[in-house]
Amino acid sequence: MVAYPDGPLLVRGDFEIVTPSGEPLPRNRKTVALCRCGASIIKPYCDGTHKLIGFRTDD
């Protein structure tokens, strides 16, 4: 996993993403970008909105 400064978490490998209720989410790639800014309209995946809203991290 790589946390990009001012951007998403990039996760690679064989893993499953599930909703809070435990339902698996579709995934078509071995590498996914997960939203950290909270503004993506395709959460939990990143849609690039962090750039538009000026999201900043401490890392």
Buried (B, 14 or more C-beta within 10 A) or exposed (E): EEEBEBBBBBBEEEEEEEEEEEEEEEEEEEEBBBBBBEBBEEBBBBBBBBEEEEBEEEE
